[in-house]
Amino acid sequence: MVATVALTSCVGIGAVDRGRVTAEAQQRGGGVTTALVDEAIAAVAAETGADPLVVHAVTATLARVTVVVPAADGAGREAWTYGTSGLYGGRGLEGPDRPDEPGGEPFPVAVGDLDVDGATAAARAAAGPGLWVASVTIGRPATGGEPATTVAVDDGSGPTPVVIDADGAVVPEGPR
Protein backbone atom coordinates (compact mmCIF):
# COMPACT_ATOMS: atom_id res chain seq x y z
CA MET A 1 0.00 0.00 0.00
CA VAL A 2 1.39 3.40 -0.98
CA ALA A 3 0.30 6.49 0.89
CA THR A 4 -0.14 9.60 -1.22
CA VAL A 5 1.03 12.93 0.15
CA ALA A 6 0.65 16.24 -1.67
CA LEU A 7 3.25 18.93 -1.06
CA THR A 8 3.23 22.43 -2.50
CA SER A 9 6.32 23.30 -4.47
CA CYS A 10 8.46 26.14 -3.18
CA VAL A 11 8.53 27.75 -6.63
CA GLY A 12 4.77 27.63 -7.06
CA ILE A 13 4.67 25.00 -9.79
CA GLY A 14 2.09 22.94 -7.94
CA ALA A 15 1.72 19.81 -5.89
CA VAL A 16 4.08 16.86 -5.93
CA ASP A 17 2.35 13.51 -5.49
CA ARG A 18 4.53 11.12 -3.46
CA GLY A 19 2.72 8.13 -4.97
CA ARG A 20 3.65 9.25 -8.48
CA VAL A 21 7.27 9.84 -7.48
CA THR A 22 7.43 6.42 -5.82
CA ALA A 23 5.86 4.74 -8.86
CA GLU A 24 8.42 6.40 -11.15
CA ALA A 25 11.29 5.30 -8.88
CA GLN A 26 9.93 1.75 -8.87
CA GLN A 27 9.68 1.77 -12.67
CA ARG A 28 13.36 2.79 -12.77
CA GLY A 29 14.41 0.03 -10.37
CA GLY A 30 13.80 1.44 -6.89
CA GLY A 31 16.06 4.46 -6.45
CA VAL A 32 18.40 2.87 -3.87
CA THR A 33 21.95 3.86 -4.85
CA THR A 34 25.58 3.69 -3.78
CA ALA A 35 25.76 7.50 -3.88
CA LEU A 36 22.97 7.81 -1.31
CA VAL A 37 24.66 5.29 1.01
CA ASP A 38 28.03 7.07 0.63
CA GLU A 39 26.41 10.41 1.53
CA ALA A 40 24.90 8.85 4.66
CA ILE A 41 28.18 7.23 5.73
CA ALA A 42 30.03 10.52 5.24
CA ALA A 43 27.39 12.44 7.23
CA VAL A 44 27.43 10.00 10.17
CA ALA A 45 31.25 9.86 10.22
CA ALA A 46 31.43 13.67 10.23
CA GLU A 47 28.80 14.00 12.97
CA THR A 48 30.34 11.34 15.22
CA GLY A 49 33.98 12.11 14.44
CA ALA A 50 34.57 8.41 13.73
CA ASP A 51 37.51 7.51 11.48
CA PRO A 52 36.92 4.84 10.39
CA LEU A 53 33.18 4.62 10.94
CA VAL A 54 32.24 1.31 12.56
CA VAL A 55 28.71 0.11 11.81
CA HIS A 56 26.38 -2.67 12.88
CA ALA A 57 24.24 -2.27 9.75
CA VAL A 58 23.36 0.08 6.91
CA THR A 59 19.83 -0.02 5.46
CA ALA A 60 18.84 2.01 2.41
CA THR A 61 15.37 2.63 0.99
CA LEU A 62 14.14 5.22 -1.50
CA ALA A 63 15.76 8.54 -0.45
CA ARG A 64 16.55 7.34 3.12
CA VAL A 65 19.47 5.51 4.74
CA THR A 66 19.72 4.29 8.34
CA VAL A 67 23.20 3.71 9.73
CA VAL A 68 23.42 1.78 13.02
CA VAL A 69 26.64 2.35 14.95
CA PRO A 70 27.93 1.48 18.43
CA ALA A 71 26.56 4.05 20.90
CA ALA A 72 28.87 6.90 21.82
CA ASP A 73 28.46 6.03 25.51
CA GLY A 74 29.47 2.41 24.84
CA ALA A 75 26.06 1.10 25.92
CA GLY A 76 24.19 -0.42 23.01
CA ARG A 77 23.68 0.98 19.54
CA GLU A 78 22.59 4.24 17.91
CA ALA A 79 20.69 4.66 14.65
CA TRP A 80 21.28 7.70 12.47
CA THR A 81 18.92 8.44 9.58
CA TYR A 82 20.00 10.35 6.49
CA GLY A 83 17.55 11.63 3.91
CA THR A 84 17.83 13.45 0.62
CA SER A 85 14.23 14.47 0.02
CA GLY A 86 11.60 16.29 2.01
CA LEU A 87 9.07 14.15 0.16
CA TYR A 88 10.42 11.07 1.97
CA GLY A 89 10.94 12.39 5.46
CA GLY A 90 13.44 15.23 5.43
CA ARG A 91 16.83 16.20 4.18
CA GLY A 92 20.06 15.68 6.04
CA LEU A 93 21.06 13.75 9.13
CA GLU A 94 18.77 12.96 12.07
CA GLY A 95 19.47 11.05 15.25
CA PRO A 96 20.66 9.28 17.10
CA ASP A 97 17.84 6.99 18.17
CA ARG A 98 18.20 3.73 20.07
CA PRO A 99 17.04 0.79 17.90
CA ASP A 100 15.31 -2.15 19.57
CA GLU A 101 16.25 -4.93 17.17
CA PRO A 102 19.42 -6.96 17.79
CA GLY A 103 22.35 -6.58 15.41
CA GLY A 104 25.44 -8.43 14.38
CA GLU A 105 29.00 -7.56 15.29
CA PRO A 106 30.14 -4.16 14.01
CA PHE A 107 32.58 -3.71 11.11
CA PRO A 108 34.49 -0.71 9.72
CA VAL A 109 33.20 1.02 6.61
CA ALA A 110 34.24 4.07 4.59
CA VAL A 111 32.75 6.03 1.73
CA GLY A 112 33.08 3.88 -1.38
CA ASP A 113 33.26 0.53 0.46
CA LEU A 114 29.67 -0.57 -0.19
CA ASP A 115 28.66 -1.32 -3.80
CA VAL A 116 24.92 -0.90 -3.49
CA ASP A 117 24.49 -0.34 -7.24
CA GLY A 118 26.19 -3.67 -8.03
CA ALA A 119 24.18 -5.52 -5.40
CA THR A 120 20.87 -4.12 -6.62
CA ALA A 121 21.71 -4.93 -10.25
CA ALA A 122 22.64 -8.53 -9.34
CA ALA A 123 19.49 -8.99 -7.26
CA ARG A 124 17.20 -7.59 -9.96
CA ALA A 125 18.86 -9.76 -12.62
CA ALA A 126 18.46 -12.87 -10.46
CA ALA A 127 14.87 -12.10 -9.46
CA GLY A 128 13.55 -11.32 -12.93
CA PRO A 129 11.78 -8.49 -14.76
CA GLY A 130 9.12 -6.23 -13.31
CA LEU A 131 10.76 -5.92 -9.91
CA TRP A 132 12.13 -2.92 -8.05
CA VAL A 133 14.46 -2.65 -5.08
CA ALA A 134 12.53 -1.92 -1.89
CA SER A 135 15.58 -1.86 0.39
CA VAL A 136 19.21 -2.86 0.77
CA THR A 137 20.67 -3.94 4.12
CA ILE A 138 24.37 -4.55 4.73
CA GLY A 139 25.39 -6.09 8.03
CA ARG A 140 26.88 -9.08 9.77
CA PRO A 141 24.42 -11.86 10.50
CA ALA A 142 23.63 -12.21 14.22
CA THR A 143 25.25 -15.65 13.99
CA GLY A 144 28.58 -14.10 12.90
CA GLY A 145 30.59 -14.27 9.73
CA GLU A 146 31.33 -11.71 7.07
CA PRO A 147 28.98 -8.80 6.39
CA ALA A 148 26.23 -9.77 3.95
CA THR A 149 24.11 -7.66 1.63
CA THR A 150 20.41 -8.42 1.48
CA VAL A 151 18.43 -6.74 -1.29
CA ALA A 152 14.64 -6.82 -0.90
CA VAL A 153 13.05 -6.84 -4.36
CA ASP A 154 9.33 -6.32 -4.82
CA ASP A 155 6.77 -6.73 -7.60
CA GLY A 156 3.91 -5.20 -5.64
CA SER A 157 3.04 -8.35 -3.71
CA GLY A 158 5.64 -7.84 -0.97
CA PRO A 159 9.42 -7.86 -0.66
CA THR A 160 11.51 -10.95 -1.36
CA PRO A 161 15.08 -11.03 0.00
CA VAL A 162 18.00 -11.77 -2.34
CA VAL A 163 21.39 -12.22 -0.61
CA ILE A 164 24.53 -10.97 -2.38
CA ASP A 165 28.04 -12.12 -1.36
CA ALA A 166 31.16 -9.92 -1.08
CA ASP A 167 32.01 -10.60 -4.73
CA GLY A 168 28.60 -9.37 -5.94
CA ALA A 169 27.20 -12.82 -6.70
CA VAL A 170 23.76 -14.04 -5.64
CA VAL A 171 23.86 -16.55 -2.78
CA PRO A 172 21.43 -19.35 -3.76
CA GLU A 173 20.23 -20.14 -0.25
CA GLY A 174 21.30 -17.14 1.84
CA PRO A 175 20.06 -16.27 5.33
CA ARG A 176 16.42 -15.18 5.21
Residue pairs with C-beta under 8 A, 6 or more apart in sequence:
2 18
2 19
2 22
2 23
3 18
3 19
4 17
4 18
4 19
5 17
5 18
5 19
5 87
6 15
6 16
6 17
6 18
7 15
7 16
7 18
7 86
7 87
8 14
8 15
9 15
9 16
16 87
18 87
18 88
21 87
22 62
25 31
25 62
25 132
26 132
26 154
27 132
28 132
29 120
29 124
29 132
29 133
30 62
30 120
30 132
30 133
30 134
30 153
31 62
31 63
31 133
32 60
32 61
32 62
32 116
32 120
32 133
32 135
32 136
33 60
33 116
33 117
33 120
34 114
34 115
34 116
34 117
34 118
36 60
36 63
36 65
36 82
36 84
36 116
37 58
37 60
37 65
37 114
37 116
37 136
38 111
38 112
38 114
39 65
39 82
39 84
40 58
40 60
40 65
40 67
40 80
40 82
40 93
41 53
41 55
41 58
41 67
41 109
41 110
41 111
41 113
41 114
42 111
43 80
43 82
43 92
43 93
44 50
44 53
44 67
44 69
44 80
44 82
44 93
45 51
45 52
45 53
45 110
45 111
47 80
47 93
48 69
48 72
48 80
50 69
52 108
52 109
52 110
53 67
53 69
53 108
53 109
53 110
54 69
54 70
54 106
54 107
54 108
54 109
55 67
55 68
55 69
55 106
55 107
55 108
55 109
55 139
56 68
56 69
56 70
56 77
56 103
56 104
56 105
56 106
56 139
56 140
57 66
57 67
57 68
57 103
57 104
57 137
57 138
57 139
57 140
58 65
58 66
58 67
58 68
58 109
58 114
58 137
58 138
58 139
59 65
59 66
59 68
59 135
59 136
59 137
59 138
60 66
60 116
60 135
60 136
60 137
61 134
61 135
62 88
63 83
63 84
63 85
63 87
63 88
63 89
64 81
64 82
64 83
64 84
64 88
64 89
65 81
65 82
65 83
66 79
66 80
66 81
66 82
67 79
67 80
67 81
67 82
68 77
68 78
68 79
68 80
68 99
68 103
68 139
69 77
69 78
69 79
69 80
69 96
69 106
70 76
70 77
70 78
70 106
71 77
71 78
71 96
71 98
72 78
72 96
76 98
77 98
77 99
77 103
78 95
78 96
78 97
78 98
78 99
79 95
79 96
79 97
79 98
79 99
80 93
80 94
80 95
80 96
81 89
81 93
81 94
81 95
81 97
82 92
82 93
82 94
83 89
83 90
83 91
83 92
83 94
84 91
85 91
102 142
103 139
103 140
103 142
104 139
104 140
104 141
104 142
104 143
104 144
104 147
105 140
105 144
106 140
107 140
107 147
114 138
114 149
115 168
116 136
116 138
116 149
118 164
118 168
119 136
119 149
119 151
119 164
119 168
120 133
120 136
120 151
122 151
122 162
122 164
122 168
122 169
122 170
123 133
123 151
123 153
123 162
123 164
123 170
124 131
124 132
124 133
124 151
124 153
126 162
126 170
127 153
127 160
127 162
130 155
131 153
131 154
131 155
132 153
132 154
132 155
133 151
133 152
133 153
133 154
134 152
134 153
134 154
134 159
135 151
135 152
135 159
136 149
136 150
136 151
136 152
137 149
137 150
137 152
138 147
138 148
138 149
138 150
139 147
139 148
140 146
140 147
140 148
141 148
141 175
143 175
146 166
147 166
148 163
148 164
148 165
148 171
148 174
148 175
149 163
149 164
149 165
150 161
150 162
150 163
150 164
150 174
150 175
151 161
151 162
151 163
151 164
152 159
152 160
152 161
152 162
153 159
153 160
153 162
154 160
161 174
161 176
162 170
162 174
163 170
163 171
163 174
163 175
164 170
164 171
165 171
